[in-house]
């Protein structure tokens, strides 16, 4: 993490979570681990089921389950996770200063990631499956006019190469056509920008979400459609998806939960 206030030298996600955990324990917070497998928001108090067996009864709940990046489904994505494969240019772009990277995607997010990375890397390949960009006109212009960005239209990334980290990407141009061509490009980083999936499926019988699964909240607040149930972080944020924004929304949710309990 290079962009979270209070860590001038940067900090690993694990270490930052440990710091936050220890700070919470200082205030006698009870921390339980497990997978939430069911919830019942039909009546108060609410019920949360952990690991299909243990039940927690609560008067108020904050949902902060985040999002999961969409992946291409390549085995290499898992193999090189944290070793050149990333789904967040803002988070990890710093590590690829003066290097060569590739971004997969053709929408606004992919163009934004490519433009951002071009301020750090020497070369950025934008790998686009279609023969056109789906991004807004202004984002397309920023990418196409950027001398550091080379758009590879009609390309599919089918694999990654490297010993201990990403060193290259396997590409197929014009997949399925007579002109199909296989080749490799040397890269140091591989960024996925094909979207995120909010971790909200388990709540959908009760909580309102948008068409992409992000939890809907009352404008400017963490308030959901269920009284006493609040949402914080990326699971309710389709726009910013940054740790510091999530932390701020967590503060809002905690304040709202306390006010709800007092009422």
N, C-alpha and C positions, 0 to 999 in steps of 0.2 A: 504494500500500500504506500504510494508515493504522494498522495494528495489528501491525506486526512490530517486536519490541524492537530498540532501537538507532537508530531513525529518528524522533526526536521531531517532526520537521516533515513526516513522511511521505516516501515515495520512490516513484518510478515502478517498475513491475515490471521494465522494461528496465534501469534504472540499478542496481537491486538485483542483477539477474543478472550485470551487468558487474562489480559489486563482488565477487560470489562467484567469478566466473571468474578475476579478477585475483588473488584470494587463493589459489585453487587453483594458478594458474601460478607463484606465489611458491615453492611446494613442488615444482616441476618436474613437475607433472602433465601428461601428454600428452592433449590435447583433440583429438578428431576429430569432424568434422561429417558428417552424412548420415542417410538414412532406413534404419532397420532393416527389412529386407524378409523375413528368414527367420531362424530359430534352430534349433539342433539340440542338445537337452539329453539325447539318448539315451545318450551315453557321454562320459566325461571324456578329455581336456579338451573343453570346450563350444565350439560354433561359432556365431558371430553374423555374418550376412551383411548387408553395407551396400550399398544401392543396387543390389541384384541381382548384384553382382560382387565387391566387396572382402570378404574374410573375416577376421574377428578370432578368434583362438583364445584361450580364457581358462580358467583353473582355477576361478575364482569369478566370479559375476555378480550385480550388484544391479539389479533392475528398478525403475525410478522413472519410469514413463511417464505417470502422472497419469490424469485423467479429462477427458472432453469434455462440456460441458453440452449437454443436449438442447434443440433449438430447434424452433419451430413450423414452420419452413420458409418463412417470409416473406422476400422479398427485402429488405424494410426492416430486418430484423434485422442483416443484413450492412452495409447502408448506414449505419446509426446505431451500429454497434459502437464502443464507447468514447465515444459522444456521446449518452448517455442510455439505451442498452441494456446491461443487465448480467445476469449469471447468479449474482451473489453479493452479497446485501444486506450481509453482514458486511464485505465488502471495500470496497464502493462507496457504502454508505448515507450515509456522512459528507458526500458531495457534494450530498445532496438535503435537507439540513437546512432546515426551514421551507418546503419545497416540496410539490408534489403528485406522487405516484407511483402506478403500477399494478403489481400482481403477478399473474402468470398461473399458475394451478394450484389444485388443490383438496385436496391431501394435507397431511401433517404438515409437509413442507418448506415448502410455500407459506404455510401458516398461521404457521409460525415466522418466515419472512421478513417477512410482513405485520406481525406483532406487533413484530418488531425495528424495522422501518422506522417504525412508528407512534411510536416514542420519538424519532425525528428529524424526520420529515416532518409537515406540517400535515394532510395528507389522504392516505389510502391506499385505492385501489380494489383489491379482490381479484376478479379475473376468473375465473369458474368455468364450465367448459363444461356440466357437469351441473347439475341442480336441487338438488344436495345436496353436502356436503363429505365427502370420503373420510378426512379426518383423524380422529385419536383424539378422544374426547369432550372431554377437557381442552383440547386445542388448538382445537377448535371453539368451546368456551365462551369462551376467551381472545379469539378473533377476533370472535365475534358480540356480546360484551359490551363491545367496545372502541369508544368513540364516534368515534374517528378513522378506523376502518376501515368501508368500505361494501362489502358483498359483492354482486357482480353475478352472480347465478345465471342459468344458461341463456344465457350470453354467449360469443361467440367473438371474439377479436381477429384482425382480418383485414388490418390495415395500420397504419402509423405516419405521422405528418405532421410537418413542420418544415423550416425553411430549413437551418441548419447543425447542428442537433441536434434531439432529440425535443421536439415541442411539443404533440402530441396523438396519440390512439389511435383508430382506426376500429373500431367494434364492430358486431356483428350479434347481436340478441337473437332467440331462438327460431328458429335457422337451420333452414330447410327446412319450417317450419310455416306455416300460414295467417297466423299472427300475426307473421311475420318482420318485424323492424324494423332499419333501418340508421341509425346516428348516430355522432357523435364526442364524445369527452371530452378536455378540455385536461389534459395531464400534462407533467411535466418529466423523469420517469424511467420506464423500462419494465423490470421485473425478471422474468426467466423462472425458474420454480420447478417445472418438470415433470420434474425428475430429471437424473441424470448417467449417462454411459456410460463405464465404465473402459476405458482403452486397453490391453486385455489379449488381444485376439483372437489375435494372432500367437503367444502363449505357450500357448494352451489345449490343444494336443496334448500338452503336457508338464506344465504347471502346473495344480494344482487351483484352481478358482474357485467362488464361490457362484453362486446362480441368477441374479444380476444381473451377473456377470462380475468382481466384485472378487476379487483374489487372496487365497486362504486362507493364513493364517500361523499358526504355533503361538502360542497365547495369550501376549500380552505381548512377543512377539519378532518379528523380520522373517524367521524361518525358514520356507521353503516345503517342499513335499513332495519337492523335488529337492535332494540334498546339495550345498552350495556355491552354490545359487541363492537369493538373498534378495530381498525386496520391501519398498520404502519409499515413503512418501508416499500420495497420494490413491488410487492404483491398488489399494492394500490397505486403504483406510480409508473405509468407507461411512458413517461417523458424523460425524467432525469436519470434514474437508476444509478445513483452514486451513494457511497456509504455515508457521507456527511449529511446528505438529504434524508436518508433513512433514519439516521440518528435523531435529527430534528423532529421528524414525524413521530418517532418513538416517544419523544418528550411530550409532544402534543397528546398522544394517545394515553400516556400515563396520567397527565393532568385531567383529561376527560374522564378516565376511569375513576379517579379519586372523587371528582365532582359528582359522578353518577352514584357512587357508593354513599356519599354524604347526603344526597337527595333522598 
